[in-house]
């Protein structure tokens, strides 16, 4: 067992994990943060995407011990003190989800995308979300939600 400390959604958490424990399993099973979903377990679908020091990573491919001391933001940590984040509000407003299984990964991915590029073009949005798979929506409303989130962020600035 390895004792690691993670700052998860702004809170320092100390946990003992086996050396081969995946970050997704640590978050879900050790820390009880079940918003991070595990889909393919091969890093293809993007459902398990979380932010590691602000950058999107596949938590199903990341060993928990390798992120000792780093900051992890899960879907549970995206909301703001006064309610949902602009990205979360835009997904709800634009119906950017159906079953919701892929949604946490999309929300983390889009949060990082808009932090890096606050006014993406249509092509940049499609490229930015291309690493996340959805079996339900056909992506049109997800792309609309990304543009709407960019508008909401710009309005708040």
N, C-alpha and C positions, 0 to 999 in steps of 0.2 A: 504494500500500500504506500501511496505517496500523498503527503499532505500538501494541498495546493490552496492558494488564495486567489479568488477571482473577484473583480468588482463587477457584479452583475446588476444591471439596471440601476447603477449608482450606489449599490450597497456591497460592502466587502463581505464575501462569503468564504469560509474556510471549510474544506471538505477533503476527506480521504478517498482516494480513488486508486484502483489498480492501474498499472502502467499502460494497459491497452484500452482503458475506458475511453469511449468517444465523447467528445464534447456534447453531442446531442443527447447521449444517455446520461451524462452527468447533469445536464440541465433538467431533463425530464424526470429522471429517477432519483437522483441524489438531492436535487434542489427543488423538485416539485413544480418546475416551470414547464407545464405541458403545452404551452402555446407553440413551441418549436416542434414542428411535425417532422416525422421521418417517413419518406416515401420510398425511393428506390434503393437507398443505402449504398449508392455508387457515385454520388455527387452529380448525377445527371439532371434530376428533376428540379432542384432548387428549393424544395419544400422546407428543408432544414436550415436555410440561410439565416444567419444572425450577423450582427455587426461586431467585429473584433477590432477594438481601437478605432471604430468608425468605418471600417472597411468590410464589405460583405464577404463572408466565408461560408463554406459548406461545413456545418457542424458534424455531419455524418462522416467526414473525412479527416477531422481534426482530433488528435488525441488531447484529452483534457490536460494532461501533464505538460503539454507543449505550450499552453497558454497561461501558465502560472504567473500571477502578477499583472495580467492584462485586463482590460475592460471589455466586457461582453454586454451587448444590448440585444435583448430578445424582443419579440413583438409586445410582450407585457411592459417593456420599458419605453415604448415609443410614445405613449400618451403623454400629454403635457399636464401641468398642474390644474389647468382649468378645463380639461377635457381631452378629447381626441386630438391627435396631431393633424396637421393639414392633409397629410397623405391618407390617414385613416378616414378623415371626413370625406375626402374626394372619392375614395373607393366606395364608401356608403352612398354618397350622392349620385355617383355615376353607375351604380350597380356593377362594380368591377369584380364581383364575386358571385358564385352560385353555391357550390357545396362548401366552400371556405377552406378546404384542406390545403390548398397551395397558397392561400392568402397571406399567412404570416411571412413566408419567404418573399413573396412579392412586396409586401410592405417594407421589409428591411432593405431589400434591393433598391426599391424606388426611393426610399429615404436617403440612401447613400448616393444614388444617381443624381437626385435633385440638389444635394449638398454640393456635389462636384460640378453640376451643370444646371443652374437654376432655370434656364429657359431652353430646354432641348427642342430640336426640330422633330418632326414626325419620324424621320429615319433614325435619329438618335434615340428616341424613345423605344422604337422597336429593337434596336441594337442593345439598348440598356436592359431590356427585360428578356432578351433572347435566351438567357441562361435559366429561366424559370419556365416550367411547363404547367399548363392548365388543361385539364381534360373537359372542362365544362363550358367555358365562356366564349371561345373563339377569339379572344384577345382584344376585340374592338373596344369593349367597355373598360378594359384594363388600360389600354392606351389613352382613352378619353380621361380616365381617372388620373393618369400621370400628368397630362396637360392641365387638368383642373387643379391638381395639387400644386403645380407650378404657379398657377394664377393665385391660389390662396396664399402661398408663401410670399409672393410678390406684394399682395395686398397688405399683409402683416408687416412688411418691412418699411 
